[in-house]
Amino acid sequence: MALQRMLSGDPSKSSKVYLAIGALSLAKAIAVRKDRERFRRELLDAGLFLGVGYVLRRFSRMKAQKRQELESQLPNWAADVMNSEAASRGVQSIAKQRLAGRAEPEPEPTLRDRARGVISSL
């Protein structure tokens, strides 16, 4: 999973998913403890999932603290405007417009277009 995608959205929900998968993997490792190779793999998976879940949980707390610090520095009227539904829709529409603009790459100029450009610049 891409790091940017992992950190977007609500990291606290994602952390719970990763912690749950890690716990299940740990239980699975305990169940297959007689097979040393599989036990090691499951234990490694459990450790990775639990580690990512823990990091996401810490990131979620840090994100909430930073948001609270920033909101406490804003005047009340600015915080109210920022949290309003209209502002949220406006930001979403601007983001969609910018993403839509990036989705369509500019077409390569043809030889004819380049020739016209050269002739018009003379």
Backbone as JSON, one array per atom type, in Angstrom:
{
  "sequence": "MALQRMLSGDPSKSSKVYLAIGALSLAKAIAVRKDRERFRRELLDAGLFLGVGYVLRRFSRMKAQKRQELESQLPNWAADVMNSEAASRGVQSIAKQRLAGRAEPEPEPTLRDRARGVISSL",
  "N": [[0.85, -1.17, 0.0], [0.54, 2.2, -0.81], [2.35, 4.82, 0.8], [1.29, 7.42, 1.0], [-1.41, 6.96, 0.51], [-1.96, 5.36, 2.68], [-1.72, 7.13, 4.82], [-3.65, 8.99, 4.34], [-7.11, 9.97, 4.73], [-8.71, 8.53, 7.53], [-6.48, 7.85, 9.83], [-6.73, 6.59, 12.31], [-8.77, 4.71, 12.11], [-7.67, 3.03, 10.18], [-5.48, 2.15, 11.62], [-6.65, 0.52, 13.51], [-7.55, -1.58, 11.92], [-5.12, -2.62, 10.97], [-3.95, -3.37, 13.41], [-5.77, -5.35, 14.21], [-5.45, -7.27, 12.17], [-2.8, -7.89, 12.66], [-3.02, -9.03, 15.21], [-4.57, -11.29, 14.62], [-2.79, -12.6, 12.94], [-0.76, -13.1, 14.74], [-2.06, -14.88, 16.45], [-2.42, -16.93, 14.63], [0.24, -17.62, 14.2], [0.88, -18.7, 16.65], [-0.73, -20.92, 16.55], [0.49, -22.46, 14.58], [2.95, -23.17, 15.61], [4.59, -25.4, 15.72], [5.63, -25.88, 13.23], [8.46, -24.62, 12.25], [9.43, -22.86, 10.19], [7.08, -21.75, 9.02], [6.0, -20.64, 11.34], [7.87, -18.62, 11.87], [7.47, -16.95, 9.61], [4.76, -16.17, 9.98], [5.0, -14.9, 12.43], [6.68, -12.81, 11.74], [4.99, -11.46, 9.91], [2.93, -10.75, 11.69], [4.32, -9.05, 13.41], [5.0, -6.97, 11.63], [2.44, -6.0, 10.82], [1.38, -5.26, 13.32], [3.26, -3.32, 14.02], [2.9, -1.36, 11.97], [0.25, -0.68, 12.54], [0.55, 0.43, 15.09], [2.21, 2.63, 14.52], [0.51, 4.08, 12.81], [-1.52, 4.69, 14.62], [-0.14, 6.38, 16.41], [0.49, 8.42, 14.59], [-2.08, 9.32, 14.02], [-2.85, 10.42, 16.48], [-0.92, 12.46, 16.71], [-1.62, 13.99, 14.47], [-4.18, 14.85, 15.2], [-3.52, 16.4, 17.45], [-1.96, 18.43, 16.27], [-3.86, 19.57, 14.57], [-5.64, 20.56, 16.48], [-3.98, 22.42, 17.77], [-3.53, 24.23, 15.66], [-6.17, 25.09, 15.15], [-6.71, 26.33, 17.56], [-5.21, 28.6, 17.38], [-6.45, 30.11, 15.5], [-8.86, 32.75, 14.91], [-12.2, 32.71, 16.27], [-14.26, 33.12, 14.34], [-12.99, 32.43, 11.96], [-12.41, 29.75, 12.34], [-14.99, 28.74, 12.47], [-15.88, 29.23, 9.85], [-14.09, 27.63, 8.46], [-14.86, 25.07, 9.23], [-17.38, 24.87, 8.17], [-20.07, 23.57, 6.14], [-20.36, 24.56, 3.53], [-17.83, 25.57, 2.93], [-16.39, 23.22, 2.95], [-17.53, 21.85, 0.76], [-16.74, 23.63, -1.23], [-13.94, 23.41, -1.19], [-13.71, 20.74, -1.92], [-14.75, 20.81, -4.53], [-12.87, 22.43, -5.83], [-10.6, 20.83, -5.57], [-11.39, 18.62, -7.09], [-11.55, 19.81, -9.62], [-8.87, 20.48, -10.07], [-7.68, 17.96, -10.01], [-8.98, 16.79, -12.16], [-7.96, 18.29, -14.21], [-5.34, 17.42, -14.27], [-5.64, 14.82, -14.98], [-6.01, 14.56, -17.72], [-3.64, 14.4, -20.04], [-1.7, 16.75, -21.87], [-2.05, 16.88, -25.38], [0.43, 15.72, -27.68], [2.1, 18.01, -29.81], [1.55, 17.99, -33.29], [3.52, 17.39, -36.27], [2.72, 19.18, -38.2], [1.56, 21.2, -36.6], [3.84, 22.1, -35.24], [5.34, 23.05, -37.38], [3.7, 25.16, -38.27], [3.9, 26.81, -36.04], [6.62, 27.53, -36.12], [6.71, 28.88, -38.55], [4.93, 30.95, -38.06], [6.33, 32.35, -36.13], [8.32, 33.57, -37.51]],
  "CA": [[0.0, 0.0, 0.0], [1.34, 3.43, -0.89], [2.4, 5.55, 2.07], [0.35, 8.55, 0.96], [-2.76, 6.42, 0.64], [-2.1, 4.84, 4.03], [-1.82, 8.22, 5.77], [-4.81, 9.82, 4.05], [-8.33, 9.48, 5.36], [-8.69, 8.48, 8.99], [-5.47, 6.86, 10.22], [-7.1, 5.83, 13.5], [-9.53, 3.53, 11.64], [-6.71, 2.14, 9.53], [-4.63, 1.53, 12.64], [-7.42, -0.57, 14.12], [-7.54, -2.7, 10.97], [-3.79, -3.23, 10.99], [-3.76, -4.04, 14.7], [-6.58, -6.57, 14.21], [-4.79, -8.24, 11.3], [-1.6, -8.32, 13.39], [-3.43, -9.93, 16.3], [-4.95, -12.56, 14.0], [-1.58, -13.24, 12.46], [-0.07, -13.6, 15.93], [-2.78, -16.09, 16.87], [-2.1, -17.96, 13.64], [1.62, -18.05, 14.45], [0.85, -19.57, 17.83], [-1.37, -22.17, 16.14], [1.4, -23.25, 13.74], [4.27, -23.03, 16.24], [5.41, -26.6, 15.55], [6.32, -25.72, 11.95], [9.33, -23.47, 12.54], [9.49, -21.91, 9.08], [5.79, -21.04, 8.95], [5.92, -19.86, 12.57], [8.67, -17.4, 11.68], [6.78, -16.08, 8.65], [3.56, -15.61, 10.61], [5.45, -13.99, 13.47], [7.16, -11.61, 11.03], [3.79, -10.74, 9.44], [2.26, -10.19, 12.85], [5.11, -7.91, 13.87], [4.86, -5.87, 10.66], [1.1, -5.42, 10.92], [1.26, -4.57, 14.61], [4.09, -2.12, 13.95], [2.22, -0.35, 11.14], [-0.91, -0.23, 13.29], [1.03, 1.3, 16.17], [2.68, 3.88, 13.91], [-0.67, 4.82, 12.35], [-2.2, 5.22, 15.81], [0.64, 7.55, 16.87], [0.31, 9.46, 13.6], [-3.43, 9.85, 14.2], [-2.83, 11.28, 17.67], [-0.13, 13.64, 16.38], [-2.42, 14.76, 13.53], [-5.24, 15.48, 15.98], [-2.91, 17.44, 18.28], [-1.58, 19.55, 15.4], [-5.1, 20.23, 14.15], [-6.15, 21.3, 17.62], [-3.1, 23.58, 17.95], [-3.81, 25.21, 14.6], [-7.5, 25.67, 15.34], [-6.7, 27.2, 18.73], [-4.56, 29.85, 17.0], [-7.35, 30.86, 14.62], [-9.99, 33.4, 15.56], [-13.41, 31.87, 16.27], [-15.02, 33.22, 13.09], [-12.27, 31.7, 10.91], [-12.59, 28.32, 12.62], [-16.36, 28.4, 12.08], [-15.93, 29.21, 8.39], [-13.32, 26.49, 8.0], [-15.6, 23.85, 9.51], [-18.73, 24.92, 7.59], [-20.35, 22.64, 5.04], [-20.13, 25.25, 2.26], [-16.38, 25.61, 2.71], [-15.98, 21.85, 2.64], [-17.92, 21.58, -0.62], [-15.9, 24.45, -2.1], [-12.61, 22.81, -1.27], [-13.84, 19.5, -2.69], [-14.92, 21.12, -5.96], [-11.58, 22.91, -6.34], [-9.72, 19.67, -5.66], [-11.83, 17.82, -8.25], [-11.17, 20.53, -10.83], [-7.42, 20.36, -10.25], [-7.37, 16.58, -10.35], [-9.48, 16.54, -13.51], [-7.02, 18.93, -15.13], [-4.14, 16.6, -14.35], [-5.96, 13.5, -15.53], [-5.9, 14.6, -19.16], [-2.35, 14.96, -20.46], [-1.77, 17.58, -23.06], [-1.65, 16.1, -26.55], [1.69, 16.1, -28.31], [1.86, 18.76, -31.04], [1.91, 17.25, -34.5], [4.54, 18.02, -37.1], [2.06, 20.31, -38.84], [1.44, 22.27, -35.6], [5.17, 22.66, -35.0], [5.73, 23.83, -38.56], [2.94, 26.41, -38.23], [4.48, 27.64, -34.99], [7.89, 28.07, -36.61], [6.43, 29.85, -39.61], [4.3, 32.15, -37.48], [7.29, 33.11, -35.34], [9.22, 34.27, -38.44]],
  "C": [[0.9, 1.24, 0.0], [1.24, 4.2, 0.43], [1.4, 6.68, 2.09], [-1.08, 8.07, 1.15], [-3.01, 5.92, 2.06], [-2.35, 5.97, 5.03], [-3.01, 9.14, 5.49], [-6.05, 9.21, 4.7], [-8.22, 9.55, 6.87], [-7.7, 7.42, 9.44], [-5.85, 6.06, 11.46], [-7.91, 4.59, 13.13], [-8.59, 2.53, 10.99], [-5.84, 1.44, 10.56], [-5.36, 0.37, 13.3], [-7.43, -1.8, 13.23], [-6.19, -3.4, 11.01], [-3.52, -3.94, 12.31], [-4.56, -5.34, 14.77], [-5.94, -7.65, 13.34], [-3.53, -8.77, 11.98], [-1.93, -9.29, 14.5], [-3.83, -11.29, 15.74], [-3.73, -13.32, 13.51], [-0.76, -13.8, 13.63], [-0.73, -14.87, 16.45], [-2.49, -17.25, 15.92], [-0.69, -18.5, 13.85], [1.67, -18.99, 15.65], [0.26, -20.93, 17.45], [-0.42, -23.06, 15.34], [2.82, -23.27, 14.32], [5.16, -24.26, 16.06], [6.17, -26.58, 14.22], [7.16, -24.46, 12.03], [9.35, -22.43, 11.43], [8.19, -21.09, 8.97], [5.57, -20.16, 10.18], [6.68, -18.55, 12.42], [7.99, -16.43, 10.72], [5.58, -15.4, 9.27], [3.94, -14.61, 11.7], [5.98, -12.7, 12.86], [5.98, -10.79, 10.52], [3.08, -10.05, 10.59], [3.0, -8.95, 13.34], [4.99, -6.72, 12.94], [3.5, -5.2, 10.78], [0.9, -4.66, 12.24], [2.08, -3.28, 14.63], [3.44, -1.01, 13.15], [0.99, 0.19, 11.87], [-0.54, 0.74, 14.4], [1.48, 2.65, 15.62], [1.5, 4.72, 13.42], [-1.45, 5.42, 13.53], [-1.48, 6.45, 16.34], [0.49, 8.71, 15.91], [-1.06, 10.11, 13.74], [-3.49, 10.8, 15.39], [-2.07, 12.58, 17.38], [-0.91, 14.57, 15.44], [-3.54, 15.52, 14.26], [-4.69, 16.61, 16.85], [-2.55, 18.66, 17.43], [-2.81, 20.3, 14.92], [-5.67, 21.09, 15.27], [-5.31, 22.54, 17.88], [-3.38, 24.66, 16.91], [-5.16, 25.88, 14.78], [-7.54, 26.6, 16.54], [-6.06, 28.55, 18.41], [-5.43, 30.7, 16.08], [-8.4, 31.61, 15.42], [-11.24, 32.53, 15.4], [-14.15, 31.92, 14.94], [-14.32, 32.46, 11.96], [-12.42, 30.19, 11.1], [-13.99, 27.88, 12.22], [-16.51, 28.31, 10.57], [-15.23, 27.97, 7.86], [-14.09, 25.18, 8.18], [-16.99, 23.82, 8.89], [-18.85, 23.96, 6.41], [-20.07, 23.28, 3.68], [-18.64, 25.3, 1.94], [-15.86, 24.24, 2.32], [-16.32, 21.5, 1.2], [-17.08, 22.38, -1.6], [-14.52, 23.87, -2.28], [-12.66, 21.53, -2.09], [-13.97, 19.79, -4.18], [-13.62, 21.63, -6.57], [-10.62, 21.75, -6.52], [-10.09, 18.8, -6.87], [-11.43, 18.49, -9.55], [-9.68, 20.37, -11.1], [-7.03, 18.94, -10.63], [-7.84, 16.24, -11.75], [-8.54, 17.15, -14.54], [-5.76, 18.12, -15.3], [-4.4, 15.28, -15.04], [-5.78, 13.46, -17.05], [-4.56, 15.21, -19.56], [-2.53, 15.77, -21.74], [-1.31, 16.76, -24.25], [-0.34, 16.63, -27.13], [1.39, 16.9, -29.58], [2.34, 17.94, -32.25], [2.99, 18.03, -35.26], [3.97, 19.26, -37.78], [1.94, 21.49, -37.87], [2.79, 22.92, -35.32], [5.63, 23.52, -36.17], [4.99, 25.17, -38.59], [3.5, 27.35, -37.18], [5.78, 28.29, -35.42], [7.65, 29.14, -37.65], [5.81, 31.1, -39.03], [5.28, 32.97, -36.66], [8.27, 33.88, -36.22], [8.64, 35.56, -38.81]]
}
